[in-house]
Amino acid sequence: MRGRVAYFGVFTALALIFSYVETLIPFHFGIPGMKLGLANIIIVLVLYKLGVKEAYLLSVVRVLLSGFLFGNYFSILYSLAGGILSLSVMALLKRNGGFSVMGVSIAGGVFHNIGQLAVAMLVVETFSVIYYVPVLLVAGMVTGLLIGIAANEMLKRLVNLNM
Amino acid sequence: MKTGLKKKDWVLIMIIICVAWLTILVHIFIGGKGANRVIVKIEGAIQDTYNLSEEGEYEINGGTNVLLIRNGKASMLEADCPDQLCVHQKPIALNRESIICLPNKVVVEIESGTSREFDAVTR
């Protein structure tokens, strides 16, 4: 149990570092809110290594900490909606079985964007953001796949890590 | 090449691509031509309307944002928010396209104005 808490601390620190590194990369594709989501590598890792509950906890802790450190009120609201929706879908697919780490991560990336879009629609009270859906779907799929490949490789090398 | 992707993964990818295509088609179908009005909404309420063919710079929302209309395209020139997402966004020109500045709750939208009735008459 003590080992799990220690690992949770390490993963939280890692997720925070990834969030910070992400703010350093100037990513502007002309689409607001589009980014790689490096911290999601850690979320996927925790989901597979520690479990769903821990992944939720890490997700919320990560968003709050990185939001207060590097972002603002809006980025917290956004990331929280995206993160929780994405994690819920990932947990569901993982429990369902038949999906690889990449597949789970792809679904996570896509639903992360859908969650954020839903918040955007509520905040600005317009439906015209629907126009972004195809771009966000494909973007979420590509970033999700990249994150999934990275997480898969990490999981392969962490097979002996028992928690 | 061994990708490690399972069958269900591919199904998921196909579904995502299909939905993306479908929404693109819907957008093209609803969008179409005749986009000529730039509408500025603040907290969902229409504040100003500009003509897309008239070039110019306009201060909106009491000066928090500056809207630029040039070559039949609208873009955000300035915003006082820290993230500058709306400023970095590409110019918009098609129906229903929009630029959104979340911190200031500003939405810039393209609409076809009265062209629908006009089309019906000329046809």
Interface residues (C-beta under 8 A of the other chain):
Chain A: H28 G30 I31 P32 G33 N72 F74 S75 G98 F99 S100 M102 G103 I106 A107 V110 A120 V123 V124 E125 T126 S128 V129 I130 Y131 V133 P134 L137 V138 G140 M141 N152
Chain B: T3 G4 L5 K6 K7 K8 D9 L12 I13 I16 I17 V19 A20 W21 T23 I24 H27 K41 E43 G44 P82 D83 L85 C86 H88 Q89 K90 R96 E97 S98 I100 L102 P103 K105 V107 E109
